Amino acid sequence: MRFSALFTAGLTSLIPAFALSEPADGTYEIYLESDDVARMNQWGPFPSSLEEVPSFLQAVLDEADSSTGIRALKGKTNGNVRKMRSCDNENDRQLVYLDFPYRPTFETCFLRPGIFDSFAYSDEDKQTIANRLRSDFNAFSVDFVLEKPDSGCEYSTLTFAPPEGFFNIGVGADCTTGGRGTIRLGSAEHIDFRNRNRADNAWVDVNFLTWLTQFYSHKIDIFYLVTGFDPSVPVEEALHEASINVASNIAGHELGHILGLRHHNSLGSQGKNNGFITAVVQDGIVQLYPANQEGTENFLHLMTSEWFGSDISHRTDQDQYFSERSAIKLLLGNKGNGLTYTETEAKKAGGHIGGNKGLELGQLTVPNTIIEGQFAGKQLATSVVVVEGATIDISEEVDQYRFHFEKGQFINAEVISFWSTFDEMDMVITGLSIYREAADGSLERLLTSYQEFEGFDPIVFDLEIQEEGEYIFEVFAQKFICDHGDCFNVEEIGAGFFNTGKYDLFVYSVDRALGPA
């Protein structure tokens, strides 16, 4: 699943004769696009079926082949993307410039070509958005400015408009034939775990809401249906409030990506009852299921996505905030240096089955980001470790990491490579297995995760430790990508290009279940 239906409305009388053919029931579905990271989109839509995997991987390989020497450099560079000095701000904090370019109109081919009035941000609106973002990110050492910084220093830019010439409302629409396409509210350049790149960018666009009030000016109930506002609220007032909310929430979401967050980091509090959605590893694939409770906090989280059933009304009528999972990952971006191992250090501490005590997770007190619910105002203590810049040098390699866990802990883990900001194209498609070591030294496999639902990197959600003891994590090159028993051999594309490369291993634990959320 790549898209979620935003709404369906009877539009027969609004569609000119040259537009796309109408469905039998006279309705059109408008979709909100959930693939909102440029790095993920540059090779085309992420595969939604096994049949689409070879062409997607071939597109990645074609880019590697077209870049001078990039395949020859694979695995031989150091991943350090910082090139400029830090901007002169307090304590080397990440600086973000909020850019509101003046574009009075925008063009779209969505349903029919047209030029429409853009949403106009007042100076007060800009300050409101900046203050909301400061509230969301201050605890994670991020500063926001409305004036462009010195061009000689590193900073990220959040632009409140799509790139020039980008047809954002009706992505992929062709103005010569009309078209429908999809809606994209924003996009980030990368998913930058640990914030290695201090100068990557993102953009936000709220003009879909203004388009609704103009294209459907004689059927304004559609605007209220989409945004969830009460029709008794005057349309100008509702449009302004919805636009500021969407601008603030999507800005936080896209900035979250360039600071390393994924959509699955929006899931509810750690433990058995982790919010409205729970994730289960089944046959190596992460499957999503409704949790056995009525918690809906997930939809209040900034990193929530259409993957989880969220729709635009969750962005329009509230000021969203970060989940506990997101807060842990954000804090690592600037305070996690004492919690990391190099690959050599990690293997020395816990890379061999036997007497070594293993990798030690460091304590991390996480700022509370929860605005409402039973955990609002409380501290979250977690234990975290990152193995940074590890490599798989040959396809047969298996990297082992050893941990000691207590009964009742909940363990979360990610192998981060395919969407990382390591040296371009130095990704590896991996699997992750977790074993418990028995008293006689034998290993009992608890699970294997081959990939998550929107990428090739494996994740583990809320593994509950049933017995105190030693646990072994194995990271290995994934030879096959499978779906319901049918498999594709990764080595058929690029002679093993995807079986070697760099990765980070991110593991954290909480001592008890925090849910329900």
N, C-alpha and C positions, 0 to 999 in steps of 0.2 A: 504494500500500500504506500503510495507516494503522496496522494492528495486526500483531503477530506472535503466533503461537500459543504460549501459555505451556506448556500441557501438555494432553494428552487422556487422559481416564480413563473407565473403564466405571462409570457412576454410576446405572444403571437402578434398582437396588434402593433408592437413597437419595432418589429424587425423588418427592414426594407427587403424588397423582393430579391436582391442579389445576395443576401446573407446566406449563411449555411442553412441546409435543410432542417426543418423543424422535426423534433421527436413526435411520435404518434400522439402523445398526450398534450402537445402544445406547450410544453414547458422547456426551460433552459436551466441547466445546472451551472452554477458559478462556483469555481473551486479556488481555495486558498492554498498556495503552494508552500509546502513545508520544507523543501530543499533550499535553504536560505544561506548557504555558504558557497562563495564563489569557487573555492578550492574543490568542493564536492561536485559542482556543476560544470566545471570546465571540460570534463570528459563526457558530458551527457548525463541524463538521469541515472541515478543509482539503480542497479538492476532490481526489478520487482519479481523476477522469475529466474530460474536457472538458465533458461534459454538466452537471457540477455547478458549473462556474465561474460562470455567470450568477447563480444563486441566491446563491452565496457573496458575490460582489461586490455584489449588491443588498442583502444584509444589512449590509454595511459602509456602503453609501450611506444606508440607512435610519437607521442610527445617527447619521451626520453630519447628516441632515435633522432628526432629533429633538433635536439639541443646538443651543441658541439661538446663532445667528450663526456656528456653527463652519465652515460652508462659506464664509461671507463672509470669515473670518479666514485661510483657507487660504493659506499662503505668506507671511503678513504678521507672524508672531510670531517670537520669537528663539530658541525651543527651550531656554531656560534654565529647568529645572524646580526648581532649588534655591531653597527658600523659608525654611528655618530655619538657625540657626547650627550649625556642626559641634559634635559632642560633644567634651568636654574629654578627648581621648585623644592619644597621642603623634603628632606630625607630621601631624595632619589625616588619620589613617588611617580607613578605613571601619570602622564599629562594627556588630557583629551581635549581637543579643540572642537567645540560645537559650532558647526558651520550652517548658517541658514541662508543659502543663496536666493537672490531675488529672481523668481521665475513666475510672472503673473499668470501664465497660462500653461497648459500641458496638452499634448495630443495623444490620442489613443485610437486604435482600430477595433476596440472591444465592441462586439455586436455591430457597430457601424462606425466609420471614421468620424472624428470630430475634434474640435478644439474647445477646451473647457477652462473655467477659471480655477486657479490653484488656491489652496488654503493659504491665507496670509497670516504669518506669525507676527504678533505685536511684540514690542520689547518686553512687556509684562509676561507674555506667553513664553518667551525665550528664558526669562529668569525662572519662571515656574518649572520648566522642564529641567533646567540646570540644577535647581534646588532639589528636585526629586531624585535626580541621578546622584547628587552629592549624598543624599540620605541613603541611597542604596549601596554606594561604593566607598564611602569614606573609611569604613573599618578595614578596607582592603587596599589602602594606600593609593587611591585614584583621585586625581584632582581634575576639575572641569573649568574651562575658560571660554569666554565668548569672543575674545579677540585673538587673532592668529598669532601664535608664538614665533619666536626667532626661527627662521628657516634653517639655521645651522644645528639645531638640536632635534632630538628624537621626541616625537609626539604622535598620537593617533588622532585621526579626524573622523568625527561622526557627522555626516552630511545629511541634512533633512530635506533631501530631494534625491531622486535616482540619477545615475550618470546621464550626461547630456546625450540625447538621442535614444535613450532606452525606453522602449514601450512597456512600461511597468504594468499598466492595467490592460491585460490581454497579452501576457508574455507569449511570444511566438506568433502573434497575429500578423497577418499580411494585409497591408493597407490597399493593395490592388484588388483584393477579393473579399475584404471584410474579415471576419474571424472572431473567435471567442477566446481561446487561450486560457490563461489562469491569472490570478492576482498574487502579487508578491509585495508584502508590506515592508520588506527590508532585506539586506544581505550583508554578510561579513566576508572579508577576504580569506580568513583562515580560522581554524580552531587551534589556538596557540597555547597549549598546555605549558604551564609555568611562566607564561608571558615572556618568552624568549625574544620576541620581536616587539620593540616598544613603538614601532611606527606603522603598524598595519591599521587598516581603516574599515569603515562600515558606512552604510547609508540606510535611511528610513524614508518612507513615503506614505503620507496619510491621504493622498488625493483620491483614493478609491471612495472615501466617504463623501467628499465634495462631488465626485462624479455621480454618486447615487442621487444626491439632491438635485442635480442638474439634468441628468439623463432621464430620471424618473420624476421630474418636477410635477407632472400631472398625476403621479401615482406614488406619492410620498410615503405611503404606508410601507413600501418596501424598505425604505431607509430605517424606519422604526423596527421592522421585522429583523433586519440584519444586526442592528446595534443593540437591540434589547431595551431601548428607551421607551418610556411611557409616551404614547402619542399626545398626551396633554401638554408635554413640554414643547414650547415653540421650537420649530425646526432649527432656527439660527442658534439658539441656546444649546440644543442637543448636539448639533454639529460641532460647535466650538468645544464643548466638554468632551465629546467622544474623540475629537482630533487630538486634543492635548493628552488625554489618557493613552491613546494609541501611540502617539509620538514618544511619550515617556517610557511606556512599557516596551515597545519594540526597540527603542534606543538601548535600554538596559539589556534586552535579549541579545541584540547583535553585538554589543560590547562584551557581553558575557562570552560569546563565541571567541572573540579575538583575545580574551583572557583565559581561554582554555575550556570553557564549559560546553557540554553536549546537551541535547534535548533530554536524554535519560537522567541527567542530573537534577531535573525538576521533580522527579518522583518523590513521594512523601517520606516521612521520617523513617529512619532505619529500624528494622525489626520485622516481626511477623505481620504487622498490619501497616504496610508502608503506603498509606494514602489510597487514593481512588483506584490506582493501577498497581498491580504487582508484576514482577518479572520472574519467570521461571526458566531455567536452562533445561531444555528437553531435546534429547538427541543432538546435543551440541549447539542448538540454535536457541536464542533467547526468545521466548514466547511471552506475550503480554496478556494478562487476564484481569478482570475486575477483582479487587480484593473483597474479602468477606466482611464488609463493613460499609458504613454510609459516609465515610470521610470523602471530602471533595477538595481538600486543600491544594491538591495538585494544580487545579485550575487557577489558583491564586498566585502561582509561582511564575517568575519572569521567564524561565527557560521552558515552560510548558509548550507543547507543540500539537499540531493537528494529528500527529501520530497517536496521541493519547485521547483523542476525542474533543480537544479544545476547539473552540471556534472564535470568531472575531468578537463576539459579544463579551467574552472573558477579558478582552483587551480594552473595550470601549467604556465600561462602566465602573472601573476600579483602578486603584494604584497597586500594581502587583509588587511582589517582593521575592527574594531569593529563598530557596529551600535550604534545609540543613546540608544536604549533599552538595549543593552549589557552593555554600559558604566554605565548606572544608576545602574544596578545590581552589577557590579563589584565594584563600589565605596562603596556600602553598606558593602562589605566584610571587610573593615577596617575602615570606617568612619561613620558607621551607628548606633553606640551605642546610640547616642542622639535622634534617630528616632524610637526607639523601645518601645513597651509596653509589659509587661508580661500579661498573660491572666487575672489575677486579676485586674491589673491596667486598662486594656482595658475595662473590663466589668464595672468597677466603673465609668469610664469616659463616656462610650457610650453604655453600654450593655443593657440598658432598654429604651423602648419607653417612651418618656415623656420629662421632663425639662432639662435633661443633654445635655450639648453642644456637646458631642461626642468626637471622637478621632481627635486630631489635627495633620495634616500632616506638617512635618518639611521641611523647605526650603533646597534644595541641589543644588549646582552649579556643574554641571557635566563637566569634562574635555572633550574637543572636540576631537573626534577620527576620524572625517570625513576628508578624504584626498582630495576628489574631489566632486564637486557638489555645489549647492547654499548655503549649510550650512557649508561648509568647513571654519574653522577659527572663527566660531561664538560660543558663549556660549549657553548652554542649561540649563535653570533654571527649576527645577521641584520640586514638593512637594511629600514627601514620608513618609510612615509609615509602620512599621512591627509589627505585633503581634506575638511574638516569643514563641514557646513551649506551645501553647494552646493544650488542650486535649478534646476529646470526650470520656466520661467515660461510657456512655450507648448509645445504638443504637437509642433511642428516643430523645436524646439531640439535641437541636438547639441553636447554639451560635450566638448572635446578636451583631453587631457592628454598631455604629451610626456615620455618617459623615455629614458635611455641605459642599455643593459644589455650585460653582457659575455657572451661565449660560455661555456656551461656553467652559467650561473645557472638557478635554478628560481624561477619567478614564481607567486605566489598573489595573487588579487585578489577583493574582494567589493564590491558596491554594496549599501549597507545603508539601507533605507528602510521597506519595508512593515511589518516587525516592530520598528522602532526606537522609541525613547522621545522622538522629536521631538514638538512640539506635537501633541496628539491629532488623528488623522485627516489629518495633513499628509504622507501618503505618496504616492509615485509608483511606478508599475510600470515598471521600466526594462529595457533591454537593455545589454549591454556587448560591444563589438567591440575586438579588438586587431589592429593593423596593424604591419608592418615597413616603414620608409621606405627605398626604394632610392636609389642614387646619383643618379639623375635626378629625384628628388623624388616619384616615383610611390609608391603605397601598395599593399602586398601584404597582403590580409586573412589572418590566421592562424586566427582563430576568432571566433565570436559566441556568447555565452551569454545566453539569455533568462530562464532561471529555474533555481533549484535544486529539489531533490526534495521539500522541505516548505515551500515559500514562493514568492513572486514575485520575490525578489531574485536577480540573477545572480551566479554565483561562477565562478572559474577556479582549477583545481587544478594545480599543478606543471607549468606551461608551461615546457618546457626551451628555453632560448635557444640556437639553432643557429649564430647569426652575430652578432658584435658590431655594435652600431649603434643607430639611433634607432627607438623604438617609440611608437606613438600609441594611446592608449586613448580610445575614444569611448563616452560615456554618453548614451543617448537614451530617449525615452518609447516604451514598447512599445505598438504599436497593436493587435497581435493576439496571442492566446494560442493556440498550435497543438499538436496531438497527431497524429502520423502523417499529416500532410497536411491534416487538418481543422482549421479555425481559427474562433475566436470574436473578433469585433471589440470591443475593450475600450470604444470610444467609444459603443457602443450602450447602455452603462450609465452614466448620470449625465453625459451630454454632455461627456465629457472630464475628469471629476473625477479619474480615476486617471492622467491624462497630464501632470499638473503637480504639483509638490511638492518636498520637501526630500530630500536623501540625503547620506550619507558615502561616500567612496571610500577603501577600505583596501587598500593594496598592500604586499607585502613580498617579499623575495628571500632565498635562501640560495645560497652560492657553489658548492655541490656537492650531489650526492645524499647523503642521510644514511642511506638504507635499506640492507639490509632491517631492519625493526623486529622 
